[in-house]
C-alpha cells in the first residue's frame, strides 16, 4: 500500500533487530519507518526499536508508525510512536499525513 501511495519502501524483513533499524536509518535517511507486529509477544520489540533510535540521537529525524493485529492506537501512543494504522490502507493514509506535517 505504501509503494502504491508513492513511497519508496526498504523492507528489512521479519525479526529485525533494533540495531538493524538504526543502521538502516543511517543508510537510507528515511522520513518515516514502519513497524508491524502479528503476535502480542513481539509488541515489546517496537518499544525497543524506538528506544534504540532515541539512544542513537536520531528520533527527531524520523517518524515512527506501528500497526499489526494486536496493536492499538493506545499502545502506539504508550511506546512513543508518531502514528498508528489499523490496516494497510489506513497506514498509507497516516504515513502521508505524517510526512505532509513535516514538509
C-alpha positions in Angstrom: 0.0 0.0 0.0 2.9 2.4 0.8 4.5 1.7 -2.6 1.2 2.3 -4.3 0.9 5.6 -2.5 4.2 6.8 -3.9 6.5 5.9 -1.0 9.9 4.3 -1.5 10.0 1.2 0.7 13.1 -0.5 2.1 11.7 -3.8 3.5 14.1 -5.0 6.2 12.2 -8.3 6.6 11.0 -10.1 9.7 12.6 -10.4 13.2 14.8 -7.4 12.6 17.0 -6.2 15.5 16.8 -2.6 16.8 20.4 -2.2 15.8 19.5 -3.0 12.2 16.8 -0.4 12.2 19.3 2.2 13.4 21.8 1.1 10.6 19.0 1.3 8.0 18.1 4.8 9.2 21.7 5.9 8.9 22.0 4.3 5.4 18.7 5.3 3.8 17.8 8.5 5.8 14.1 7.9 5.7 11.5 10.4 7.0 9.3 7.5 8.3 9.7 3.9 9.5 7.0 1.4 10.0 6.9 -1.5 12.5 4.4 -4.3 12.4 3.6 -7.0 15.0 1.4 -10.0 14.4 1.8 -11.6 17.8 1.5 -9.9 21.2 4.8 -11.4 22.2 6.6 -9.3 19.6 5.0 -6.0 20.6 7.7 -5.1 23.2 10.3 -5.1 20.4 8.6 -2.0 18.9 9.4 0.0 22.1 12.9 -1.4 21.9 13.4 -0.1 18.4 12.0 3.4 19.3 14.4 3.5 22.3 17.4 2.5 20.1 16.6 5.3 17.7 16.4 7.7 20.6 19.7 6.4 22.0 21.3 6.9 18.6 20.2 10.5 18.6 18.0 10.1 15.5 14.5 10.3 16.9 14.0 13.9 15.8 14.8 12.9 12.2 12.4 10.0 11.7 8.7 9.5 12.3 7.7 6.0 13.6 4.4 4.3 12.7 3.2 1.0 14.2 0.5 -1.4 13.3 -0.5 -5.1 13.2 -3.2 -7.3 14.5 -2.6 -6.9 18.3 -1.6 -3.2 18.1 -4.0 -0.4 19.3 -3.7 3.3 19.0 -3.3 3.5 22.8 -0.4 1.1 22.6 1.2 3.1 19.8 1.0 6.3 22.0 2.3 4.5 25.1 5.5 3.5 23.3 6.1 6.9 21.7 5.1 6.1 18.2 4.1 9.0 16.0 1.4 7.1 14.1 -0.8 4.0 14.0 -2.5 2.2 11.2 -5.3 -0.3 11.9 -4.8 -1.8 8.5 -2.6 -1.3 5.4 -4.9 1.3 3.8 -5.2 3.4 7.0 -1.4 3.1 7.5 -0.7 4.5 4.0 -3.0 7.5 4.7 -1.5 8.1 8.1 2.0 7.9 6.6 1.1 10.6 4.1 -0.3 12.8 6.9 2.9 12.4 8.9 5.1 13.3 6.0 3.0 16.2 4.9 3.2 17.6 8.5 7.0 17.8 8.4 7.3 19.0 4.8 
